Amino acid sequence: MRMNVSAEPDPAGTRPLSARSVVLSLLLGTHPPRLPVKDLVRLVEPFGVGGSTLRAALSRMVAAGDLRRADGFYRLSDRLLDRQRRQDDAVHPRTRVWDGDWEMVVITATGRGPAERAGLRARLAALRLAELREGVWLRPANLDRPLPAEVHRVALTYTARPGEPPRELAARLWPLAGWAATARALLARASRADHPADRLGAYAAAVRHLLADPVLPPALLPADWPGGELRAAYAGYRRELAAFLGARDAGS
């Protein structure tokens, strides 16, 4: 069953949502992330997903390890619980006052295969580090989070103050203009979406985009940076979904 979503060209990168995407979006925005199938059947209906389509998608998701089923509830797998934590952090990043220092990570491990190297690069990017040159990653030291043990096992970490002007360095490391343009397009898309599936699609794209926000100190950002506005819009939508879930629960 196709969902009733807009087919217009989409420069913001939103896309039609499958039944799997609807279920994951609802569970990723729910705390704790678990729902009984009877509630899921009611909840996905406004998004254009029928009961038989939902049940088939749930079976595939359990088989693929996306969901676990126990005690009559479907809940996120451990892998997707980690994704939910990253999404929560993307909406409410933990920062501290920036004093001009930068984090630097220098990869020292050798003999890794292509898949392992690609996995490490993805992990460092998820930690909002940027690659200055091969094996050297850095960012302003304004995030209130330790680097995980897996990074320390393969790299040396330093505190540094690069000689290059920090605003110029930040602009070289991250595509700030492109990120901001996509964020504004997503905000516009969300503001004009009136069908539940269109809104869910726009905000699912918004939270994916927030995962790529470098969360730089304000002094290093271009004027009118839309990161805070996109976070506030997504947080408002998540509250809306929570109220929707609560109303459904109250009516069951």
C-alpha positions, -999 to +999 in steps of 0.1 A: +000+000+000+014+033-010+014+061+015-004+094+006+026+117+004+035+145-019+053+136-051+067+171-058+104+176-062+121+178-028+154+197-025+154+191+013+159+154+008+126+141+023+112+110+007+080+089+008+078+069+040+074+031+040+055+013+067+089+005+083+099+041+083+066+052+100+069+025+127+106+035+134+098+072+134+070+067+159+091+044+182+123+066+179+102+095+191+086+076+220+100+072+255+102+044+264+103+032+228+078+003+229+041+000+218+016-029+216+005-039+181-031-029+188-019+007+194+004+006+164-025-004+141-044+028+152-013+050+153-001+043+117-035+047+101-033+085+097+000+080+079-016+058+052-005+024+065-032-004+067-033-031+093-021-059+070+007-038+056+018-030+092+018-066+104+039-077+074+063-048+081+065-057+118+074-094+109+101-083+086+115-058+111+117-085+138+134-109+114+159-081+104+167-073+141+152-038+140+125-047+166+120-071+194+087-085+204+080-095+240+050-095+264+028-082+236+049-052+229+072-042+200+103-023+211+135-010+195+165-033+192+197-024+211+211-010+178+182+013+173+182+023+210+217+037+203+202+055+173+175+070+195+201+082+220+220+099+191+188+115+179+181+128+214+215+142+216+211+158+182+180+176+194+195+185+228+233+185+224+254+189+255+278+218+251+301+239+273+315+273+270+343+273+244+376+287+254+393+284+220+407+249+224+402+222+198+400+184+202+424+166+179+423+128+172+452+113+154+447+077+142+477+055+151+463+020+144+475+003+113+466-028+093+429-022+093+408-034+063+385-011+042+354-020+061+371-012+095+385+021+082+351+031+069+334+022+102+359+043+121+354+072+098+316+070+102+321+068+140+343+099+141+319+118+119+291+108+143+311+123+171+310+156+151+347+155+143+359+166+109+389+152+089+416+178+084+437+153+064+440+116+064+441+102+099+438+137+116+404+147+129+394+177+150+367+200+162+363+229+187+363+215+222+328+228+231+310+194+234+304+181+269+311+144+261+341+121+265+354+102+235+345+065+237+371+038+245+369+025+209+385+057+197+412+057+223+422+022+213+431+033+178+441+069+182+459+095+203+439+125+214+452+160+220+441+195+229+453+220+203+450+255+191+454+256+153+473+285+139+446+291+112+418+316+122+391+294+137+362+307+116+382+300+084+391+266+097+355+257+106+343+269+072+369+246+055+361+216+076+323+217+074+299+226+045+282+252+066+264+270+038+250+238+024+239+225+058+221+258+065+204+258+031+190+223+036+179+232+071+159+262+058+144+240+031+133+215+057+118+242+079+098+255+049+087+220+039+075+212+075+056+245+078+036+239+047+029+202+052-006+195+062-010+157+057+003+136+087+025+116+064+040+147+048+047+162+083+063+129+096+084+127+064+096+163+068+105+159+105+122+125+099+144+142+074+150+171+099+163+148+126+186+130+102+199+164+092+204+174+128+227+144+132+251+161+107+250+195+125+286+201+137+273+220+168+300+246+166+304+275+191+283+305+181+314+325+173+323+301+145+289+300+128+276+321+099+250+347+107+214+335+110+225+299+115+192+278+115+203+250+138+185+262+168+153+268+148+154+234+133+159+218+168+130+238+182+107+228+154+116+191+157+112+192+195+078+208+191+068+181+166+080+154+190+058+169+218+029+169+193+035+132+186+038+124+223+005+142+229-010+122+200+002+089+215-011+099+249-045+108+235-047+075+217-037+056+248-064+075+268-090+066+242-081+029+241 
